[in-house]
Amino acid sequence: MASSAKEVESVSQECWLQHSVLIVDDEPGMRNFLRRALESRCGLVETAASAEEGAELVERYHFDLLILDIALPGKAGVEWMKELRANGFAGDVILITAFADIETAIDALRAAASDFILKPFRLDQILNSIRRCFERVLLARENAMLRREVAELSGIDGLVGTSEAVRNLRALITRIAPTPSTVLLQGESGTGKEVTARALHGLSKRAQRSFVPVNCGAISPELIENELFGHIKGAFTGANENHIGLFFYAQGGTLFLDEIGDLPLPMQTKLLRVLAELKIRPVGSEREVAVDVRVIAASNRDLGPEIAAGRFRQDLFYRLDVINITIPPLRERTEDIPVLAQHFLRQLSAHLGIPPIPLTYDIVQSLQAYAWPGNAR
């Protein structure tokens, strides 16, 4: 047993009452240990001794998290998880096992496990893993709620405006969203590249899976490969557990690579290979793992001069530029300015609990006369 009942009581209590957990392990001691640790923290905790018992509970309840032993009687844990994913289970999965090797870890990553923990483990170790899972669940819920709110207020996922440019953009998004093609979005900062990327995701067949945004310029060159591809335990000094890369978080969904022009050249080469082969290699692994991810990239500057200067690979540009969308700046569609102003004023009024703030003719004239160098940021 990893931890005693006394340790369960000694670890500070966290409140996860809005979350539900299913524990599937054929060892009664492990099931009881995890149940005791979680039943006072979580809203619903169920246990099962086999994949068959677990399947019945998954049919009956909605679970945010599945804690699953790999070595189950009958159907193996990873195989059952693959079936669950194929049938639409979107919750996080923590795999636990006493028998681990690199191949097992890779298989777990391929099946989109959220974490992979070796027995025996400390209570704080699995609680930290659970905390990270629940943080992702809450973030996904908040993102879904915000997308619904923005869609209700603003049309297709926040594309606010009545200009011909915005109408054409909405029509283009509606037309190309269902396709699997990579998309390159170009436009100044604040023109709505991420909003457009979210709209493409939201109207695609991948809408029920994750939309994962990444700012390529905000991650140091030394860490970008690890962040995108993840690593396996022992890959380097300090790699004490598996780390799931952002490509895996986006599995079945969309990865949005913002400021793609800031991606270091060595990483550009690796991204090109991923786009060509649809496989990634976690840091430290000798095996490649298949990924099913739609990539949408964005840049706030023209990549042509970057290619000419040798700072951006031309072959990667062609891979990304299957569909190109250029979003015009606000100064080129001034008829959208009062619409945007009213939109933001309605949001502000609702937040402050005050009546809507009107826009006078003079205010509108002043707003439209301004150049808006930051656009709608």
Helices and strands as residue ranges (DSSP letters): H 5-10, E 16-24, H 28-38, E 42-48, H 51-60, E 65-69, H 77-86, E 92-97, H 102-110, E 115-118, H 123-154, G 156-158, H 164-176, E 183-186, H 193-202, E 211-215, G 216-218, H 224-229, E 230-231, E 243-244, H 246-249, E 254-258, G 260-262, H 265-277, E 279-280, E 289-290, E 294-299, H 303-308, H 314-320, E 323-326, G 330-332, G 334-336, H 337-352, H 361-369
